[in-house]
Amino acid sequence: MLASAVFVSMTTEFLPGGLIPDIASSFGRPVAEVGQLVTVFAATVILATAPLAAATRRVPRKVLAVIALSAISAASALAALAPTFELLVVSRVVGGAAHGLFWVVAAAYAADLVPPTQLGRATAITAAGGSLASILGIPVGNALGQALGWRAAFVAIAAVGVVVVVVLGLLLPPVGAAGGPRPSARPRPKTPETGGATRSTMPAVLLLCGIILFVVIGQTTIGTYSVVWLTDVAMLPKQAVPLYLLATGVAALVALALVGRLADAFPNATLAVATAGVAALVACFPLAAAAGLTPLIAVAITQAMCFAVVPILLQARIMRVAAADQRVAAATLQTTAFNVAIGGGAVIGGLVVSGFGVSSLPWVSALLTAAGLCALLLAPSVRVPPAEAHYVS
């Protein structure tokens, strides 16, 4: 159910990207101006998430999840009905605020529904909704927009959101306010993993957020301009780009399906190996492109699988190190870090393209990811307590 909600939220965030020409034509606005709809959404997430999380700290998490997803669906409906471009921008601000609040809830929710030995699997399942949004939701929404007009795409995602809201309201198990355990659960033993630590766990959370910044900025530095690199440097035919993106997207989904148990059994080694794989494989892009299409696709698929699991493993690690009463704050910092990294990677990538050329993108991406790996190797490891130590509800 959380994965379905993530699917709606992520599809809503990136849906305008493929509909920009139609929206621009509808309102008589420049394409570059309409493109800022995605920027407005991300900027709102960065600015609004922390205040909203603080203001709603005492609201039960299930109620907050339903409210946030309802607001996301309402924002999509408002976008579909917007008579002016200014009102469309307002709908994106509303959607961005609700998206940030929803992610704070979703990131901490899985940690309260399952024992620590299943946290990696739970996080992978929840985040799979985001991958499905990239592989299915956004392409289908864009195709619908091309066929019936951009407003139809927003109507469709709003309708799906309403269905998911009803399902969440009826079936999602409740947890307490501020990410605390639900009242029916027996208390867990007081360990660092279950929130019994007497000292603040925020320094460890902040360190992991710093690692998120390096690794995700590294990936989005090249990811934002991947199509340009593929066609101008790797000389991939334009008609092959959609198949290339589909192949890497499916590979990422497969990796998410496989990583859960490894993340629970070997949380430290799995994250280190996956991060090292991202850095090493993106550095191999130029060599693979020079060797031909088949080596490039093989390297790209493997790199996509490695990167797909890194954010999941980092999210799970943050929830492991954060004390139970600090999980909402940790989720807020995590959500902000991811959105800053996504926007920052696009900015850095643009500077690299302007200053050094498109061909430099893989090297810069590899260096940034390697810096994140070094910080990760210096960070304290985490320990998953034995299964018998966990509560039973």
C-alpha positions, 0 to 999 in steps of 0.5 A: 500500500505504501508502494502504491502511494509512492507510485502516485506521489512520484508520478505526480512530481515528474509528470509535467516533464514530458508534457511541457510542449503541450502545456506551453502551447495551451497557455502561450508560454515559452517552453523554458518557463513551463519547464520550471513547473518541475523546479517549483515542485522540487523547491517547495519540497525543500522549503516546506518539508521541515516546517510541515513535519514539525507542525504535524508531529503529533498527528497520527501517521496514518491520518497524515499519510491519508491527508498528504496523499489526498492533497497530492491527488487534489493538486493534480485535479487542480492542475487539470482544471487550471484556467491560467498558468499561474493557477497551474503553478499554485497546484505544483506548490500544493503538490510539492508541499504534500509530496514532501510531507508524504515522504516524511511519513512514508520513510518512517512508516516502514520502520514502525511496521516491521522489525529491524531484520525486515527493514531492508525488504520493507524499504525496498518494497516501498521504494519500488513504487518510485521505480514503477513511476519511472517505468510505467506511471510517467510514460503512460501518463505522457502517452495519455497526454499526447493522445487526449491532451495534457489535462487528461494525464493529470485527471488520470493520476488524480483518479488513481490517487483517490483510489489509493487514498481509499485503500490506505484509509481502509487497510493501512495498519496505524502507527502512533504520532511522530513515528512511534509504535502503534499502541497494540505493539509490545515494547521493543527492547531498548537498543540503538536500533529500536530507539533506546539510545539515550544520546541523540542519533542526529550526528549519524543521520546528518553524516548519512545525509551528507553521503546522500548528497555526494552519491545522488548529486554524482548520479544526477550530474550525468543522469540529467544530461544522459540523453545528450551524452548518449547521442553526442558522445556514445553516438547512440541512435536517437531511436534507440534511446527509449529502449536504452532507458527502458532496459535500465529502468527494468534492471533497476526494478529487478535490483530492488526486487533482489536487494531486500534480503541482502540489505537485512542480512549484510546491511554494511557490505551491501551498501558499500559494494553497491556504492563502489559499483556505481562509482566504478561503472560510471567511470567505465562509461567512456571505455564501454561506449568506445568499445561498442553498443553492447558493452555500453548497454551491459555496463549501463544496466549493471550501473543502473542496478547498483544505483537503484539500490543505493538510495534504498540502502541509505534510507534503511540505514538512516532508519536503523541508526535513528532512535524511534523518537527521532525517526520523523526528524531523520526522515525530514532530513533525508527527504530534504537531502534527496531533493537538494541532491536532485536539483544540485546534480542538475546544476552541477551537470549544467556547469560541467557541460558548459565548462568542460563539455558533455564528455566530462560528465562520467568522470565528475559523476564518478569522483563525486560518488567516490567521495560519498563512498569514502565518507561511507567507509569512515562512518560507523557500521550498523548492527541488526539485532537477532530476530528473537529480540523484536516485538510481536504485535 
